[in-house]
Amino acid sequence: MGNTATLLVIDAPAAAKISAWFYALQNRHNDNYNGRADRAALRRAAAPYGALTCPGFQRIARILASQIGDKEHRLLAVAIFAAVAVHADEHNGKKSFAAQLGEKVTAGSDRRYLSELRFERLLRAQTPEELCRLLIRAVTIRGSDGVNLPSLADGILLWMDEWYDRQHNLPAQPNPLKRNAVRWACEYNQTSLDPAPDDTPSAHTANEPTGNHPTDNKEPA
């Protein structure tokens, strides 16, 4: 499943520029513009279409010009990304975006950042408007733990490619691991296979005899 985290549309240079764009939005004193003002304008805009007229969107669209090409649906994908990304507190590149949604809020807890029900709703989104609304909710829930912005952008671009194909009765991507819903589902559920921090033996307990141990009795979630 690990290969589903590999970005398919966003390359390494674009990923670095996305991060720089996001951090510039937090800065009032960029060379030629007020990033905070651009961020505020994107947050006020009626997402996703209102983002199309915002300077912050226009900057990221220029950055991702090679990914957009002449495809109007990809331009809209970048507008959705801009409208969603401004609700993130931080850029966090440690895991893929969907894996971050599936992370447990605290060690030993069964509660994920985005519940399985909300995640299923996200996977079932049918329109760009619905996708944008659900993604804003998901990004906001992550709070100060942040999200992987290049991974988010990659997923939105793939989602819009698939939406465009459905609108034009084009065949679906034959490789399931290149379909966005499959990729997000694999990454979201991958976190449940990772050992929780409390389950990892420490150096001082590795040689202790098996049996009841104070740390075996975790508090209920």
C-alpha positions in Angstrom: 0.0 0.0 0.0 2.9 2.3 0.6 3.2 3.4 -3.1 -0.2 5.0 -2.9 1.5 7.9 -1.0 3.7 8.7 -4.0 2.5 11.8 -5.7 1.3 11.3 -9.3 0.7 14.9 -10.6 2.8 17.1 -8.3 6.5 16.7 -8.8 9.2 17.6 -6.3 9.9 21.2 -7.6 6.1 21.9 -7.5 5.8 20.5 -4.0 8.5 22.9 -2.8 6.8 25.8 -4.4 3.5 24.9 -2.9 5.1 25.0 0.6 6.7 28.4 -0.2 3.4 29.7 -1.5 1.7 28.7 1.8 4.3 30.2 4.0 4.2 33.4 2.0 0.4 33.6 2.8 1.4 33.9 6.5 3.6 36.9 5.9 2.4 40.5 5.7 5.7 41.7 4.4 6.5 39.8 1.2 8.4 41.8 -1.4 5.4 42.8 -3.6 2.3 41.8 -1.6 0.6 41.2 1.7 0.3 37.4 2.1 -2.1 37.8 5.0 -4.4 39.9 2.9 -4.3 37.2 0.1 -5.2 34.5 2.7 -8.0 36.5 4.1 -9.5 37.1 0.6 -9.4 33.4 -0.1 -11.1 32.6 3.2 -13.9 35.2 2.5 -14.4 34.0 -1.1 -17.4 31.7 -1.8 -15.6 28.5 -2.3 -14.6 27.1 -4.7 -15.5 29.4 -7.5 -14.9 32.7 -5.7 -11.3 31.7 -5.3 -10.8 32.1 -9.0 -10.6 35.9 -8.7 -8.3 36.0 -5.7 -4.7 37.0 -6.0 -3.6 34.1 -3.8 -5.2 31.6 -6.2 -3.6 33.4 -9.2 -0.2 33.0 -7.6 -0.5 29.3 -7.0 -2.0 28.8 -10.5 1.1 30.4 -12.0 3.2 28.1 -9.8 1.3 25.0 -11.1 1.0 26.1 -14.7 2.7 23.0 -16.0 0.4 20.8 -14.0 -2.7 22.7 -15.2 -1.7 22.9 -18.9 -4.7 23.8 -21.0 -7.2 21.8 -18.9 -9.9 24.0 -17.4 -10.9 21.3 -14.9 -7.4 21.4 -13.5 -7.6 25.1 -13.1 -10.7 24.6 -11.0 -8.8 21.9 -9.0 -6.1 24.4 -8.1 -8.9 26.9 -7.1 -10.3 24.2 -4.8 -6.8 23.6 -3.4 -6.3 27.3 -2.7 -9.7 27.6 -1.0 -8.9 24.6 1.2 -5.3 25.2 1.9 -5.9 28.6 3.5 -7.8 26.8 6.3 -4.6 24.8 7.3 -2.7 26.0 10.3 0.6 24.3 9.2 2.2 22.4 6.4 3.2 19.0 7.7 4.9 16.7 5.2 5.5 13.7 7.5 2.7 11.6 6.1 0.3 11.8 3.1 -2.8 13.9 3.5 -5.2 10.9 3.8 -2.9 9.1 6.2 -3.0 12.2 8.4 -6.8 12.1 8.4 -6.6 8.5 9.6 -4.1 9.2 12.4 -5.3 8.6 16.0 -5.8 11.9 17.9 -3.8 10.6 20.9 -1.8 7.4 21.6 -4.0 4.6 22.8 -7.2 6.3 21.5 -9.5 4.8 18.8 -10.6 8.3 17.7 -9.1 9.4 14.4 -8.8 13.0 13.3 -11.5 12.4 10.7 -14.0 9.8 11.7 -14.7 6.8 9.4 -18.1 8.2 8.7 -16.8 11.6 7.7 -14.1 10.0 5.6 -16.6 7.9 3.7 -18.6 11.0 3.0 -15.4 12.6 1.6 -14.8 9.6 -0.7 -18.4 9.7 -1.9 -18.3 13.4 -2.9 -19.9 13.9 -6.3 -19.3 17.6 -7.1 -16.4 20.0 -6.9 -18.5 22.1 -4.4 -19.1 19.1 -2.1 -15.5 18.0 -2.3 -14.3 21.5 -1.4 -16.7 21.8 1.6 -15.7 18.4 3.0 -12.0 19.1 2.5 -12.2 22.4 4.4 -13.8 20.6 7.3 -11.1 17.9 7.2 -8.2 20.4 7.1 -9.8 22.5 9.9 -10.0 19.4 12.1 -6.3 18.8 11.8 -5.7 22.1 13.5 -2.1 22.8 14.6 -1.0 19.4 13.5 -1.2 20.6 10.0 -1.6 18.8 6.7 0.6 17.7 3.8 -0.2 20.4 1.2 1.5 18.9 -1.9 -0.3 15.6 -1.1 -3.6 17.4 -0.7 -3.0 19.2 -4.1 -2.1 16.0 -5.8 -5.3 14.3 -4.6 -7.5 17.2 -5.7 -6.0 17.2 -9.1 -6.6 13.5 -9.5 -10.1 13.8 -8.2 -10.9 16.5 -10.8 -9.4 14.4 -13.6 -11.7 11.6 -12.6 -14.7 13.9 -12.3 -14.0 15.3 -15.8 -13.8 11.8 -17.2 -17.2 10.9 -15.7 -18.7 14.0 -17.1 -17.5 13.0 -20.6 -18.2 9.3 -20.3 -14.6 8.5 -20.5 -13.2 5.2 -19.2 -11.9 5.0 -15.6 -8.2 4.7 -14.8 -7.5 0.9 -15.2 -5.0 0.8 -12.4 -6.9 1.0 -9.1 -3.9 2.3 -7.2 -3.9 5.4 -9.4 -7.6 6.1 -8.6 -7.9 8.8 -6.0 -10.5 7.2 -3.8 -8.5 3.9 -3.6 -5.3 5.8 -2.8 -7.0 7.9 -0.1 -8.6 4.8 1.4 -5.3 2.9 1.4 -3.5 5.7 3.1 -6.3 6.4 5.6 -6.4 2.8 6.7 -2.6 2.3 6.6 -2.4 4.2 9.9 -4.4 1.5 11.6 -1.7 -1.0 10.7 1.1 1.1 12.2 2.0 0.2 15.8 0.8 2.7 18.4 3.6 4.5 20.4 2.5 2.6 23.5 2.8 -0.7 21.7 6.5 -0.2 20.8 8.8 -1.9 23.3 11.2 0.5 25.0 14.8 -0.4 25.8 14.2 -0.8 29.5 11.1 -3.1 29.0 12.5 -5.2 26.2 14.0 -7.8 28.6 11.2 -7.8 31.2 9.2 -11.0 31.6 5.9 -11.2 29.8 2.7 -10.9 31.7 0.7 -8.1 33.3 2.4 -4.8 33.1 1.1 -1.4 34.3 1.1 0.0 30.7 -1.0 -2.9 29.5 -4.1 -1.4 31.1 -4.8 1.7 28.9 -7.5 4.1 29.8 -10.6 3.7 27.6 -11.0 6.1 24.8 
